[in-house]
Amino acid sequence: MENPLNDPNGSLSKGLVIVDITTTIIFAVEMLLKIIAFGLLFSGENAYLRSPPNLLDFFVTILSVSETVYKNYVDYESFIISID
C-alpha cells in the first residue's frame, strides 16, 4: 500500500505508520511474554528459541522493531556517508 507517489504527510501515510508501529508493538509484547513464560533458550525443551516457528517469529520481530526504530526515530542526516 505504500507508494512513493503518495504524500508523506497525507492521512494514508500517517495511518500506515500508526498501523506499522501498533502491530510491531503487539508482536514484540507477544514475543517478550513467550520468552518470560518459556525461557529464552536454555530452560528445557519448551524454550522459546527451540521451536522453529518461534525462532522465525523472533527474527521477524527483531527486524520489524529495528526497521520501525530506524524509519521513525533515527535522524537520517547523521547517517550520510561521503565517499572521498
N, CA, C and O atoms as a GROMACS GRO file, in nm:
protein
  336
    1MET      N    1   0.081  -0.119   0.000
    1MET     CA    2   0.000   0.000   0.000
    1MET      C    3   0.086   0.126   0.000
    1MET      O    4   0.040   0.232  -0.042
    2GLU      N    5   0.210   0.116   0.047
    2GLU     CA    6   0.295   0.233   0.041
    2GLU      C    7   0.334   0.259  -0.103
    2GLU      O    8   0.360   0.166  -0.179
    3ASN      N    9   0.336   0.384  -0.138
    3ASN     CA   10   0.366   0.423  -0.274
    3ASN      C   11   0.451   0.549  -0.267
    3ASN      O   12   0.413   0.643  -0.197
    4PRO      N   13   0.564   0.555  -0.337
    4PRO     CA   14   0.647   0.674  -0.330
    4PRO      C   15   0.577   0.799  -0.384
    4PRO      O   16   0.621   0.911  -0.357
    5LEU      N   17   0.470   0.781  -0.458
    5LEU     CA   18   0.398   0.896  -0.512
    5LEU      C   19   0.298   0.954  -0.413
    5LEU      O   20   0.246   1.064  -0.434
    6ASN      N   21   0.269   0.880  -0.304
    6ASN     CA   22   0.177   0.931  -0.203
    6ASN      C   23   0.242   1.044  -0.124
    6ASN      O   24   0.363   1.048  -0.105
    7ASP      N   25   0.158   1.135  -0.078
    7ASP     CA   26   0.205   1.246   0.004
    7ASP      C   27   0.253   1.190   0.139
    7ASP      O   28   0.174   1.126   0.209
    8PRO      N   29   0.379   1.212   0.177
    8PRO     CA   30   0.428   1.158   0.304
    8PRO      C   31   0.359   1.218   0.427
    8PRO      O   32   0.365   1.161   0.535
    9ASN      N   33   0.294   1.332   0.410
    9ASN     CA   34   0.220   1.393   0.520
    9ASN      C   35   0.070   1.370   0.509
    9ASN      O   36  -0.007   1.425   0.588
   10GLY      N   37   0.028   1.289   0.412
   10GLY     CA   38  -0.113   1.261   0.392
   10GLY      C   39  -0.168   1.165   0.496
   10GLY      O   40  -0.092   1.102   0.571
   11SER      N   41  -0.299   1.154   0.501
   11SER     CA   42  -0.364   1.070   0.601
   11SER      C   43  -0.335   0.921   0.578
   11SER      O   44  -0.325   0.846   0.675
   12LEU      N   45  -0.320   0.877   0.452
   12LEU     CA   46  -0.289   0.737   0.425
   12LEU      C   47  -0.151   0.701   0.479
   12LEU      O   48  -0.135   0.598   0.543
   13SER      N   49  -0.054   0.784   0.453
   13SER     CA   50   0.082   0.758   0.500
   13SER      C   51   0.088   0.759   0.652
   13SER      O   52   0.153   0.673   0.712
   14LYS      N   53   0.023   0.854   0.715
   14LYS     CA   54   0.021   0.861   0.861
   14LYS      C   55  -0.050   0.739   0.921
   14LYS      O   56  -0.008   0.685   1.022
   15GLY      N   57  -0.159   0.699   0.857
   15GLY     CA   58  -0.232   0.581   0.904
   15GLY      C   59  -0.149   0.454   0.894
   15GLY      O   60  -0.152   0.369   0.983
   16LEU      N   61  -0.073   0.441   0.784
   16LEU     CA   62   0.013   0.324   0.768
   16LEU      C   63   0.125   0.320   0.872
   16LEU      O   64   0.161   0.213   0.921
   17VAL      N   65   0.178   0.436   0.905
   17VAL     CA   66   0.282   0.443   1.009
   17VAL      C   67   0.223   0.399   1.144
   17VAL      O   68   0.288   0.325   1.218
   18ILE      N   69   0.104   0.445   1.175
   18ILE     CA   70   0.038   0.407   1.301
   18ILE      C   71   0.012   0.258   1.306
   18ILE      O   72   0.036   0.194   1.408
   19VAL      N   73  -0.037   0.201   1.196
   19VAL     CA   74  -0.062   0.056   1.190
   19VAL      C   75   0.068  -0.021   1.204
   19VAL      O   76   0.073  -0.123   1.273
   20ASP      N   77   0.173   0.026   1.138
   20ASP     CA   78   0.304  -0.040   1.144
   20ASP      C   79   0.357  -0.041   1.288
   20ASP      O   80   0.401  -0.146   1.336
   21ILE      N   81   0.354   0.071   1.354
   21ILE     CA   82   0.405   0.080   1.491
   21ILE      C   83   0.319  -0.005   1.586
   21ILE      O   84   0.373  -0.073   1.673
   22THR      N   85   0.188   0.000   1.569
   22THR     CA   86   0.098  -0.077   1.655
   22THR      C   87   0.120  -0.227   1.642
   22THR      O   88   0.131  -0.297   1.743
   23THR      N   89   0.128  -0.277   1.519
   23THR     CA   90   0.148  -0.421   1.501
   23THR      C   91   0.287  -0.463   1.549
   23THR      O   92   0.303  -0.573   1.603
   24THR      N   93   0.386  -0.379   1.531
   24THR     CA   94   0.521  -0.411   1.580
   24THR      C   95   0.520  -0.422   1.732
   24THR      O   96   0.581  -0.513   1.787
   25ILE      N   97   0.453  -0.330   1.799
   25ILE     CA   98   0.445  -0.334   1.945
   25ILE      C   99   0.372  -0.460   1.991
   25ILE      O  100   0.415  -0.525   2.086
   26ILE      N  101   0.263  -0.495   1.925
   26ILE     CA  102   0.186  -0.614   1.963
   26ILE      C  103   0.272  -0.740   1.950
   26ILE      O  104   0.275  -0.822   2.041
   27PHE      N  105   0.343  -0.755   1.838
   27PHE     CA  106   0.426  -0.873   1.818
   27PHE      C  107   0.545  -0.875   1.914
   27PHE      O  108   0.586  -0.982   1.959
   28ALA      N  109   0.601  -0.759   1.945
   28ALA     CA  110   0.714  -0.754   2.038
   28ALA      C  111   0.669  -0.792   2.179
   28ALA      O  112   0.740  -0.865   2.249
   29VAL      N  113   0.553  -0.745   2.221
   29VAL     CA  114   0.499  -0.781   2.352
   29VAL      C  115   0.470  -0.930   2.357
   29VAL      O  116   0.499  -0.996   2.457
   30GLU      N  117   0.411  -0.984   2.251
   30GLU     CA  118   0.384  -1.128   2.245
   30GLU      C  119   0.514  -1.207   2.259
   30GLU      O  120   0.520  -1.305   2.334
   31MET      N  121   0.618  -1.165   2.188
   31MET     CA  122   0.747  -1.233   2.194
   31MET      C  123   0.804  -1.227   2.335
   31MET      O  124   0.850  -1.328   2.387
   32LEU      N  125   0.800  -1.111   2.398
   32LEU     CA  126   0.854  -1.096   2.534
   32LEU      C  127   0.776  -1.180   2.634
   32LEU      O  128   0.837  -1.239   2.724
   33LEU      N  129   0.645  -1.186   2.621
   33LEU     CA  130   0.565  -1.268   2.712
   33LEU      C  131   0.598  -1.417   2.696
   33LEU      O  132   0.606  -1.490   2.795
   34LYS      N  133   0.616  -1.461   2.572
   34LYS     CA  134   0.653  -1.601   2.549
   34LYS      C  135   0.792  -1.631   2.605
   34LYS      O  136   0.815  -1.738   2.660
   35ILE      N  137   0.885  -1.537   2.590
   35ILE     CA  138   1.020  -1.557   2.644
   35ILE      C  139   1.015  -1.565   2.796
   35ILE      O  140   1.084  -1.647   2.855
   36ILE      N  141   0.933  -1.482   2.859
   36ILE     CA  142   0.918  -1.487   3.005
   36ILE      C  143   0.855  -1.619   3.047
   36ILE      O  144   0.897  -1.678   3.146
   37ALA      N  145   0.754  -1.664   2.973
   37ALA     CA  146   0.682  -1.786   3.010
   37ALA      C  147   0.765  -1.912   2.985
   37ALA      O  148   0.766  -2.003   3.068
   38PHE      N  149   0.834  -1.920   2.871
   38PHE     CA  150   0.902  -2.043   2.832
   38PHE      C  151   1.053  -2.040   2.855
   38PHE      O  152   1.118  -2.145   2.852
   39GLY      N  153   1.109  -1.924   2.879
   39GLY     CA  154   1.253  -1.910   2.885
   39GLY      C  155   1.307  -1.887   2.745
   39GLY      O  156   1.240  -1.918   2.646
   40LEU      N  157   1.427  -1.831   2.736
   40LEU     CA  158   1.479  -1.795   2.604
   40LEU      C  159   1.536  -1.915   2.529
   40LEU      O  160   1.490  -1.945   2.419
   41LEU      N  161   1.634  -1.984   2.587
   41LEU     CA  162   1.700  -2.091   2.512
   41LEU      C  163   1.734  -2.211   2.599
   41LEU      O  164   1.714  -2.325   2.557
   42PHE      N  165   1.783  -2.188   2.719
   42PHE     CA  166   1.839  -2.295   2.799
   42PHE      C  167   1.748  -2.343   2.912
   42PHE      O  168   1.796  -2.391   3.014
   43SER      N  169   1.619  -2.330   2.895
   43SER     CA  170   1.527  -2.369   3.003
   43SER      C  171   1.445  -2.493   2.967
   43SER      O  172   1.329  -2.505   3.006
   44GLY      N  173   1.504  -2.584   2.893
   44GLY     CA  174   1.437  -2.709   2.863
   44GLY      C  175   1.386  -2.718   2.721
   44GLY      O  176   1.414  -2.633   2.636
   45GLU      N  177   1.309  -2.823   2.698
   45GLU     CA  178   1.257  -2.850   2.563
   45GLU      C  179   1.160  -2.744   2.513
   45GLU      O  180   1.149  -2.722   2.392
   46ASN      N  181   1.090  -2.680   2.604
   46ASN     CA  182   0.987  -2.582   2.564
   46ASN      C  183   1.040  -2.439   2.556
   46ASN      O  184   0.962  -2.345   2.548
   47ALA      N  185   1.172  -2.423   2.557
   47ALA     CA  186   1.230  -2.289   2.548
   47ALA      C  187   1.187  -2.221   2.418
   47ALA      O  188   1.165  -2.286   2.316
   48TYR      N  189   1.176  -2.090   2.425
   48TYR     CA  190   1.122  -2.012   2.313
   48TYR      C  191   1.200  -2.033   2.183
   48TYR      O  192   1.139  -2.057   2.079
   49LEU      N  193   1.331  -2.026   2.188
   49LEU     CA  194   1.411  -2.035   2.065
   49LEU      C  195   1.436  -2.179   2.019
   49LEU      O  196   1.505  -2.199   1.920
   50ARG      N  197   1.382  -2.278   2.088
   50ARG     CA  198   1.395  -2.417   2.044
   50ARG      C  199   1.281  -2.458   1.950
   50ARG      O  200   1.286  -2.566   1.891
   51SER      N  201   1.183  -2.375   1.937
   51SER     CA  202   1.071  -2.403   1.848
   51SER      C  203   1.092  -2.328   1.716
   51SER      O  204   1.108  -2.206   1.716
   52PRO      N  205   1.094  -2.400   1.602
   52PRO     CA  206   1.117  -2.332   1.474
   52PRO      C  207   1.020  -2.216   1.445
   52PRO      O  208   1.064  -2.111   1.398
   53PRO      N  209   0.889  -2.230   1.471
   53PRO     CA  210   0.801  -2.114   1.446
   53PRO      C  211   0.836  -1.994   1.535
   53PRO      O  212   0.828  -1.880   1.491
   54ASN      N  213   0.874  -2.020   1.660
   54ASN     CA  214   0.912  -1.910   1.749
   54ASN      C  215   1.044  -1.849   1.706
   54ASN      O  216   1.064  -1.728   1.720
   55LEU      N  217   1.136  -1.930   1.654
   55LEU     CA  218   1.263  -1.879   1.604
   55LEU      C  219   1.240  -1.784   1.486
   55LEU      O  220   1.301  -1.676   1.480
   56LEU      N  221   1.153  -1.823   1.395
   56LEU     CA  222   1.117  -1.735   1.283
   56LEU      C  223   1.049  -1.608   1.334
   56LEU      O  224   1.081  -1.498   1.288
   57ASP      N  225   0.958  -1.623   1.428
   57ASP     CA  226   0.889  -1.508   1.488
   57ASP      C  227   0.988  -1.414   1.554
   57ASP      O  228   0.974  -1.292   1.543
   58PHE      N  229   1.089  -1.467   1.621
   58PHE     CA  230   1.192  -1.388   1.686
   58PHE      C  231   1.266  -1.301   1.585
   58PHE      O  232   1.280  -1.180   1.606
   59PHE      N  233   1.314  -1.361   1.476
   59PHE     CA  234   1.390  -1.285   1.377
   59PHE      C  235   1.303  -1.183   1.304
   59PHE      O  236   1.348  -1.071   1.277
   60VAL      N  237   1.181  -1.219   1.272
   60VAL     CA  238   1.091  -1.125   1.204
   60VAL      C  239   1.059  -1.007   1.296
   60VAL      O  240   1.057  -0.892   1.252
   61THR      N  241   1.035  -1.035   1.424
   61THR     CA  242   1.003  -0.928   1.519
   61THR      C  243   1.123  -0.836   1.541
   61THR      O  244   1.107  -0.714   1.547
   62ILE      N  245   1.243  -0.894   1.554
   62ILE     CA  246   1.362  -0.812   1.572
   62ILE      C  247   1.385  -0.722   1.450
   62ILE      O  248   1.418  -0.605   1.464
   63LEU      N  249   1.367  -0.778   1.329
   63LEU     CA  250   1.381  -0.697   1.208
   63LEU      C  251   1.275  -0.587   1.202
   63LEU      O  252   1.305  -0.474   1.162
   64SER      N  253   1.152  -0.620   1.241
   64SER     CA  254   1.045  -0.522   1.238
   64SER      C  255   1.070  -0.409   1.338
   64SER      O  256   1.048  -0.292   1.307
   65VAL      N  257   1.115  -0.444   1.458
   65VAL     CA  258   1.145  -0.341   1.558
   65VAL      C  259   1.260  -0.253   1.510
   65VAL      O  260   1.254  -0.131   1.523
   66SER      N  261   1.364  -0.315   1.453
   66SER     CA  262   1.478  -0.239   1.402
   66SER      C  263   1.436  -0.144   1.291
   66SER      O  264   1.476  -0.028   1.289
   67GLU      N  265   1.355  -0.194   1.199
   67GLU     CA  266   1.309  -0.111   1.087
   67GLU      C  267   1.220   0.003   1.136
   67GLU      O  268   1.230   0.115   1.086
   68THR      N  269   1.132  -0.024   1.231
   68THR     CA  270   1.043   0.079   1.284
   68THR      C  271   1.122   0.187   1.356
   68THR      O  272   1.096   0.306   1.338
   69VAL      N  273   1.219   0.147   1.437
   69VAL     CA  274   1.301   0.244   1.508
   69VAL      C  275   1.381   0.327   1.408
   69VAL      O  276   1.389   0.449   1.420
   70TYR      N  277   1.440   0.262   1.310
   70TYR     CA  278   1.522   0.333   1.211
   70TYR      C  279   1.437   0.432   1.131
   70TYR      O  280   1.477   0.547   1.113
   71LYS      N  281   1.321   0.388   1.083
   71LYS     CA  282   1.237   0.475   1.000
   71LYS      C  283   1.176   0.592   1.075
   71LYS      O  284   1.158   0.699   1.018
   72ASN      N  285   1.145   0.573   1.202
   72ASN     CA  286   1.066   0.673   1.273
   72ASN      C  287   1.142   0.754   1.377
   72ASN      O  288   1.096   0.861   1.418
   73TYR      N  289   1.257   0.707   1.421
   73TYR     CA  290   1.322   0.775   1.532
   73TYR      C  291   1.468   0.812   1.509
   73TYR      O  292   1.527   0.880   1.593
   74VAL      N  293   1.528   0.769   1.401
   74VAL     CA  294   1.669   0.798   1.376
   74VAL      C  295   1.680   0.919   1.285
   74VAL      O  296   1.605   0.932   1.188
   75ASP      N  297   1.773   1.007   1.315
   75ASP     CA  298   1.799   1.124   1.233
   75ASP      C  299   1.877   1.079   1.110
   75ASP      O  300   1.994   1.041   1.121
   76TYR      N  301   1.814   1.083   0.994
   76TYR     CA  302   1.877   1.033   0.872
   76TYR      C  303   2.001   1.113   0.833
   76TYR      O  304   2.094   1.058   0.775
   77GLU      N  305   2.003   1.241   0.864
   77GLU     CA  306   2.116   1.325   0.822
   77GLU      C  307   2.245   1.285   0.891
   77GLU      O  308   2.353   1.309   0.838
   78SER      N  309   2.236   1.223   1.009
   78SER     CA  310   2.357   1.182   1.078
   78SER      C  311   2.418   1.056   1.018
   78SER      O  312   2.529   1.018   1.054
   79PHE      N  313   2.345   0.992   0.927
   79PHE     CA  314   2.394   0.869   0.866
   79PHE      C  315   2.441   0.888   0.722
   79PHE      O  316   2.464   0.791   0.651
   80ILE      N  317   2.456   1.013   0.679
   80ILE     CA  318   2.504   1.038   0.544
   80ILE      C  319   2.651   1.003   0.537
   80ILE      O  320   2.732   1.052   0.617
   81ILE      N  321   2.687   0.918   0.442
   81ILE     CA  322   2.825   0.875   0.426
   81ILE      C  323   2.880   0.940   0.300
   81ILE      O  324   2.824   0.927   0.192
   82SER      N  325   2.991   1.010   0.316
   82SER     CA  326   3.053   1.070   0.199
   82SER      C  327   3.166   0.982   0.152
   82SER      O  328   3.245   0.932   0.232
   83ILE      N  329   3.175   0.964   0.023
   83ILE     CA  330   3.281   0.883  -0.036
   83ILE      C  331   3.385   0.978  -0.092
   83ILE      O  332   3.361   1.048  -0.190
   84ASP      N  333   3.501   0.979  -0.028
   84ASP     CA  334   3.609   1.067  -0.072
   84ASP      C  335   3.724   0.986  -0.128
   84ASP      O  336   3.825   1.042  -0.170
   0.00000   0.00000   0.00000
